[in-house]
Amino acid sequence: MTILAIAFISCIVLTSIIFDLSLFLRGPAPYPPDWRWLYNFSAHFNIILFPIIISFCLICLIVQFDKNRKFVLSHEKGVLFVFFLGSLLFTFSVLVYGRGGILVLVQRSIDPVLNSYFEVSQRIHNLGNFLRNYSTQVSSFQNVAKYHPPAAAIFYWIISRITNPFSYLFTFLSSFRSSHSDITIAWQQLSLNQKVTSLSGSFLFILFTHLTVIVLYYLTKVLYGIQSAIRSLLLYIFIPSIILFIPLPDGMYPFFTALSFYLFIVGIKNKSYAQLVGSGILMYLGAMFSLQIFVVTIIFAIYYFSVAGKKSFKYHLKHVLVWICGFLLIPIFLYIVWGFNSITSIFAVMANHNSFVFSRKNPLWLIYNYYDFFIFTSIPLAIYFVFHVKDMFQNIFMRRFTHVNWIFFGFFIMTLFINILGIMNGETGRTWLAFLPFYILPMNEYLSKNKVSFKTMILIYVLQVIQIIVLQTSWVTI
């Protein structure tokens, strides 16, 4: 696929979004019960200027580091810190000059319709009672909180407990105003500690979201080498969904899945039980934010058996049991200390989730789930995804199994499985964020293996930035 063809297809799609040429660009049908993103074009000079300046600086850096890989290896921590800061600056450049300004973070944190985790956290007076009765209480929660385990609400509760003694230092927050009156009203109704908690929670979610940049770098380096690792930095930073759904906790789900997978891989390579246990612990912690995270174990299993070779059954069983032990450590601890029953809570959450999502019976979701994910990741990557699928099946049918990227195969099978079952219909640009590392990893490797020039990579970065600006100015994503 030539540079011009990629640019041409991207421009057609993005122009169609800007001018809202079809309702179906935004979803199959309105909510409820289906989903269609709200169109509300709102653009001004600053929203374009600052993201472009920062993204230009980051692209210039990646050009230099791609040429000087030895420098990156010898100054790895410093380079990663620069890109971590750059990713934060880029995100805030989009948010500050976006709809509602920086206080939109507050609205997204405290609004019981948009994000009810904060509201639920205010109900927690005794953590033990909250956890012990979670399975019976969860159905009474509003909106997204009733479809998820308790970790996000507990996250806000912990922040509130930590910041409460120091809230008096932040009285200046009461003077904050937004250009949107509804945000200002909601802000003024909060107590001082609630204001500190909501902002602190938002910034911590952003922090974990962008720490994934570092994890993904090391994960890519272990799997595919330094060149792919360097190029993965901007490929992740410029993913639209990473920015446009901040500060919902969904943005930090890739941190759990990527770090868990990294520990899983190095644990197998190093024969380290501690790393395998750590991988299992992270998987459970992530799953307590969202059950969708546990679905990625499909990829773990496929990858494991693709690299394990012809080992004995005892060898495989030992690794699997060590990982499961890590996964079970936290739920056993929670049950002993606070009586939190993970199994009954999971079933209660799944019952709420299924009753909602199965109301979306429109067969078009089979198409739109992939469409929504791709439109919020990268149009150029979506184009290469089609070719990657073609090559994958060609290699499988020709029995060239060593040419198959088994992480990509796992991603394809996993998403196809949940898509056919209809258990995650709608908003997949957001709800599939936990799967993002397993999309970026093999797509990055595919670009390298097919000797896609660095000029094409730069074009992909530029088109991703344009895509962020177009979606930010055209659709109300939250």
C-alpha positions in Angstrom: 0.0 0.0 0.0 1.5 3.3 -1.1 1.8 6.4 1.0 -0.6 8.3 -1.3 -3.2 5.5 -1.0 -3.1 5.5 2.8 -3.4 9.3 2.9 -6.2 9.4 0.3 -8.4 6.8 2.2 -7.7 8.6 5.5 -8.6 12.0 4.1 -11.9 10.6 2.7 -12.9 9.1 6.0 -11.9 12.1 8.1 -13.6 14.6 5.7 -16.8 12.6 5.9 -16.6 12.8 9.7 -16.0 16.6 9.6 -19.0 17.2 7.4 -21.1 14.4 9.0 -22.0 13.0 5.5 -23.8 10.1 7.0 -25.3 9.3 10.4 -24.0 5.8 10.0 -20.4 7.1 10.4 -21.3 7.6 14.1 -23.1 4.3 14.8 -25.9 2.0 13.7 -28.8 3.6 15.7 -29.3 6.1 18.5 -29.1 5.4 22.2 -31.0 3.7 23.8 -30.6 0.8 23.2 -27.9 1.1 20.5 -25.2 3.8 20.2 -24.4 6.7 18.0 -21.8 9.3 18.8 -23.2 12.8 19.0 -22.0 15.2 16.3 -21.2 18.7 17.4 -18.5 20.4 15.3 -16.5 22.9 17.4 -13.1 24.1 16.3 -10.8 27.0 17.0 -7.2 27.9 16.3 -5.7 26.8 19.7 -7.2 23.3 19.6 -5.2 22.8 16.4 -2.1 24.8 17.1 -0.8 23.4 20.4 -1.3 19.7 19.6 0.5 20.2 16.2 3.5 22.0 17.9 3.9 19.2 20.5 3.3 16.4 18.0 5.8 18.0 15.6 8.5 18.0 18.4 7.8 14.4 19.3 8.0 13.3 15.6 11.3 15.2 15.3 12.6 13.3 18.3 11.5 9.9 17.0 13.3 10.6 13.7 16.5 11.3 15.5 16.2 8.3 17.8 15.4 6.0 15.0 18.7 6.9 13.4 20.6 6.7 16.6 19.4 3.4 18.3 22.7 3.0 20.2 22.0 6.3 21.9 18.5 5.2 22.9 20.0 1.9 24.3 22.6 3.8 26.3 20.2 6.5 27.5 17.1 4.4 27.7 15.5 5.7 30.9 16.1 9.3 29.9 14.6 8.8 26.4 11.5 7.1 27.9 11.1 9.8 30.5 11.1 12.4 27.7 8.4 10.5 25.7 6.4 10.0 28.9 6.4 13.8 29.5 5.8 14.4 25.8 2.7 12.1 25.9 1.3 14.0 28.9 1.9 17.4 27.3 0.3 16.3 24.1 -2.7 15.0 26.0 -3.1 18.2 28.0 -2.7 20.3 24.8 -5.7 18.5 23.4 -7.8 18.6 26.6 -7.1 22.2 27.7 -8.3 23.7 24.5 -11.0 21.1 23.9 -14.6 21.2 24.9 -15.1 22.6 28.4 -11.3 23.1 29.0 -9.5 21.2 31.7 -12.5 21.2 34.0 -14.1 18.7 31.6 -12.0 16.2 33.5 -14.1 17.0 36.6 -17.4 16.6 34.8 -16.3 13.3 33.4 -15.2 12.2 36.9 -18.3 13.2 38.9 -21.2 13.0 36.5 -23.3 10.0 37.6 -24.4 9.3 34.1 -20.9 9.6 32.4 -18.9 8.0 35.2 -20.7 6.8 38.3 -17.6 5.3 40.0 -17.0 8.6 41.8 -20.6 8.7 43.1 -20.3 5.1 44.3 -17.1 5.9 46.1 -18.9 8.5 48.2 -21.1 5.7 49.6 -18.2 3.8 51.0 -18.1 4.5 54.8 -16.7 1.1 55.7 -14.6 -0.8 53.1 -15.3 -4.2 54.6 -19.1 -3.7 54.5 -18.9 -2.3 51.0 -16.9 -5.3 49.7 -18.9 -7.9 51.7 -22.2 -6.7 50.3 -21.0 -5.8 46.8 -22.8 -8.5 45.0 -26.2 -7.5 46.5 -25.6 -3.7 46.1 -24.1 -3.5 42.7 -27.5 -3.6 40.9 -28.5 -0.4 42.7 -25.6 1.6 41.3 -26.1 4.0 38.4 -24.9 3.5 34.9 -21.4 2.1 34.3 -20.7 1.2 37.9 -23.3 -1.5 38.0 -21.5 -3.2 35.0 -18.1 -3.3 36.6 -16.3 -4.8 39.7 -15.5 -2.4 42.6 -11.9 -1.4 41.9 -12.6 2.0 40.3 -14.9 3.1 43.1 -12.3 1.9 45.7 -9.6 3.8 43.7 -11.5 7.0 44.3 -12.2 6.1 47.9 -8.5 5.5 48.6 -7.6 8.9 47.0 -10.3 10.6 49.2 -8.8 9.0 52.4 -5.3 10.1 51.5 -6.1 13.6 50.4 -8.7 14.5 53.1 -6.1 15.6 55.8 -4.5 17.9 53.2 -7.6 19.3 51.5 -7.2 22.7 53.2 -4.1 23.3 51.1 -6.3 23.4 48.0 -8.9 26.0 48.8 -7.9 27.8 45.6 -9.7 25.1 43.7 -13.0 26.7 44.6 -12.3 29.6 42.4 -12.0 27.5 39.2 -14.6 28.3 36.5 -15.5 26.7 33.2 -16.9 28.2 30.1 -19.7 25.7 30.4 -22.1 26.6 33.1 -23.2 23.0 33.8 -19.6 22.1 34.6 -19.2 25.1 36.9 -22.4 24.3 38.8 -21.4 20.7 39.3 -18.0 21.8 40.5 -19.4 24.3 43.0 -21.7 21.6 44.5 -18.7 19.5 45.6 -17.1 19.7 49.0 -13.4 20.7 49.0 -12.2 17.1 49.6 -14.5 15.9 46.7 -12.9 18.5 44.5 -9.4 17.4 45.4 -10.4 13.7 45.0 -12.0 14.2 41.6 -9.1 16.1 40.2 -6.5 13.7 41.8 -8.4 10.7 40.4 -8.5 12.2 36.9 -4.7 13.0 36.9 -3.8 9.5 38.3 -5.9 7.9 35.6 -4.0 10.0 33.0 -0.7 9.1 34.7 -1.4 5.3 34.4 -2.7 5.7 30.9 0.6 7.2 29.8 2.9 4.9 31.9 1.7 2.3 29.4 4.1 4.0 26.9 7.0 2.8 28.9 5.6 -0.7 29.4 4.8 -1.1 25.7 8.3 0.0 24.8 9.9 -2.8 26.9 7.4 -5.3 25.8 8.0 -4.5 22.1 11.8 -4.6 22.7 11.6 -8.1 24.3 9.4 -9.4 21.4 10.7 -7.6 18.3 13.8 -5.6 19.0 14.9 -2.0 19.5 13.7 -0.6 16.2 10.1 -1.7 16.7 10.3 -0.6 20.3 11.3 3.0 19.3 8.6 3.2 16.7 5.9 1.9 19.1 6.3 5.0 21.3 4.4 7.4 19.0 2.2 4.7 17.6 0.7 4.4 21.1 0.9 8.1 22.1 -1.1 9.2 19.1 -3.9 6.6 19.4 -7.1 8.8 19.5 -8.9 6.6 22.1 -6.0 7.0 24.6 -6.8 10.8 24.7 -10.4 11.2 23.9 -11.8 9.0 26.7 -9.7 10.6 29.5 -10.2 10.5 32.4 -12.4 7.4 32.5 -10.5 4.4 33.9 -10.7 2.6 30.6 -7.6 4.5 29.5 -5.4 2.8 32.1 -6.6 -0.8 31.3 -3.8 -1.2 28.7 -1.4 -0.6 31.6 -2.6 -3.8 33.4 -2.8 -6.0 30.3 0.6 -4.8 28.9 2.5 -5.1 32.2 0.8 -8.5 33.0 1.8 -9.8 29.5 5.3 -8.4 29.9 5.8 -10.2 33.2 4.3 -13.3 31.7 6.7 -13.3 28.8 9.9 -12.6 30.8 8.7 -15.0 33.5 8.6 -17.8 30.9 12.0 -16.8 29.4 13.7 -16.4 32.7 11.9 -19.3 34.4 10.9 -16.9 37.1 8.0 -17.9 39.3 8.0 -14.5 40.9 7.3 -12.8 37.5 4.6 -15.3 36.6 2.9 -14.7 40.0 3.2 -10.9 39.4 1.6 -11.3 36.0 -1.3 -13.2 37.6 -1.7 -10.6 40.4 -1.9 -7.8 37.8 -4.4 -9.7 35.7 -6.8 -10.0 38.7 -6.3 -6.3 39.8 -7.1 -5.2 36.2 -10.1 -7.5 36.0 -11.5 -5.9 39.2 -11.6 -2.7 37.2 -13.3 -4.4 34.2 -14.0 -8.0 33.5 -13.1 -7.5 29.9 -9.5 -7.6 30.9 -9.7 -11.2 31.8 -10.6 -12.0 28.2 -7.0 -11.3 27.1 -6.0 -14.6 28.8 -7.0 -16.1 25.4 -4.0 -14.3 23.9 -1.8 -15.4 26.8 -2.7 -19.0 26.2 -2.2 -18.9 22.4 1.1 -17.1 22.8 2.3 -19.5 25.5 1.7 -22.6 23.4 3.2 -21.0 20.3 6.6 -20.5 22.1 6.6 -23.3 24.7 7.6 -25.9 22.2 7.4 -29.7 22.7 7.8 -29.7 26.5 6.3 -32.2 28.9 2.8 -31.9 30.3 4.4 -31.4 33.7 6.4 -28.4 32.4 3.3 -26.7 31.0 1.2 -27.5 34.1 3.8 -26.0 36.4 3.8 -22.7 34.6 0.0 -22.5 34.4 -0.4 -23.3 38.1 2.1 -20.7 39.2 0.3 -18.1 37.1 -3.1 -19.2 38.5 -1.7 -19.0 42.1 -0.7 -15.4 41.4 -4.2 -14.7 40.1 -5.8 -16.2 43.1 -3.7 -14.5 45.8 -5.6 -11.2 46.0 -9.2 -12.7 45.9 -8.3 -15.2 48.6 -6.8 -12.3 50.7 -9.9 -10.1 50.1 -12.2 -13.0 51.1 -10.3 -13.8 54.3 -9.9 -10.1 55.4 -13.2 -8.5 54.3 -15.4 -11.4 53.1 -15.4 -10.2 49.5 -16.7 -13.0 47.3 -15.2 -12.4 43.9 -17.2 -15.2 42.2 -20.7 -14.0 43.3 -19.7 -10.4 42.6 -18.5 -11.3 39.1 -21.8 -13.1 38.4 -23.8 -10.1 39.7 -21.9 -7.7 37.5 -22.2 -10.0 34.5 -26.0 -10.3 35.0 -26.3 -6.5 34.9 -24.0 -6.2 32.0 -25.7 -8.9 29.9 -29.2 -7.5 30.5 -28.0 -4.2 29.1 -25.7 -5.2 26.2 -28.0 -8.0 24.9 -30.7 -5.3 24.3 -28.5 -4.2 21.4 -29.6 -6.8 19.0 -28.9 -4.9 15.8 -26.9 -7.3 13.6 -24.9 -4.3 12.3 -22.9 -4.5 15.5 -20.9 -7.3 14.0 -19.5 -4.7 11.7 -19.7 -1.6 13.9 -17.7 -3.1 16.8 -14.6 -3.4 14.6 -15.4 -0.1 12.8 -15.7 1.8 16.1 -12.4 0.3 17.4 -10.6 1.2 14.2 -11.9 4.7 14.0 -10.6 5.4 17.5 -7.3 3.8 16.9 -5.9 4.7 13.5 -7.3 4.6 10.0 -3.8 3.7 8.5 -3.4 0.8 11.0 -6.9 -0.4 10.1 -5.8 -0.5 6.4 -2.8 -2.6 7.3 -4.9 -4.8 9.6 -6.9 -6.0 6.6 -3.7 -7.0 4.8 -2.3 -8.6 8.0 -5.5 -10.8 8.3 -5.1 -11.8 4.7 -1.4 -12.8 5.2 -2.2 -14.6 8.4 -4.7 -16.9 6.9 -2.6 -17.4 3.9 0.3 -18.5 6.1 -2.0 -20.8 8.1 -3.5 -22.5 5.0 0.0 -22.9 3.6 1.2 -24.3 6.9 3.9 -21.7 7.3 3.2 -21.4 11.0 6.6 -19.8 11.8 5.4 -16.8 9.7 2.3 -16.3 11.8 2.3 -13.7 14.5 0.4 -15.6 17.2 -0.3 -12.5 19.3 -2.2 -11.1 16.3 -3.9 -14.4 15.8 -5.0 -14.3 19.4 -6.2 -10.7 19.1 -8.2 -11.7 16.0 -9.7 -14.8 17.6 -10.5 -13.0 20.9 -12.3 -10.1 19.2 -14.1 -12.3 16.8 -15.3 -14.5 19.7 -16.7 -11.6 21.8 -18.1 -9.9 18.7 -20.1 -13.0 17.6 -21.3 -13.6 21.2 -22.4 -9.9 21.3 -21.1 -9.4 24.9 -19.5 -6.0 24.2 -21.7 -4.3 21.6 -21.1 -0.6 21.2 -18.4 2.0 22.1 -15.6 -0.5 21.3 -13.2 2.4 20.7 -13.4 2.8 24.5 -14.5 -0.7 25.8 -11.8 -2.5 23.8 -9.0 -0.3 25.2 -7.7 -3.2 27.3 -6.9 -5.1 24.1 -4.9 -2.2 22.5 -1.4 -3.5 23.3 -2.2 -6.8 21.5 -3.2 -4.8 18.5 -0.3 -2.3 18.4 2.4 -5.0 19.1 1.7 -7.2 16.1 0.7 -4.3 13.8 4.0 -2.6 14.6 5.9 -5.9 13.9 3.9 -6.3 10.6 5.0 -2.9 9.4 8.6 -3.7 10.2 8.5 -7.1 8.7 7.0 -5.7 5.5 9.8 -3.1 5.4 7.4 -0.2 5.6 9.7 2.9 5.2 10.2 5.3 8.0 8.6 8.0 5.8 5.4 6.0 5.8 5.7 5.6 9.6 5.9 9.4 9.9 2.9 9.8 7.7 1.0 7.3 9.9 1.9 9.4 13.0 0.8 12.6 11.3 -2.5 11.0 10.2 -3.1 9.8 13.8 -2.7 13.4 15.1 -5.0 14.7 12.4 -7.5 12.0 13.4 -7.4 13.0 17.0 -8.1 16.7 16.1 -10.9 15.7 13.8 -12.6 13.4 16.3 -12.1 15.9 19.1 -13.7 18.7 17.1 -16.5 16.8 15.4 -17.8 14.2 17.9 -18.7 14.4 21.5 -16.9 11.3 22.7 -18.0 11.4 26.3 
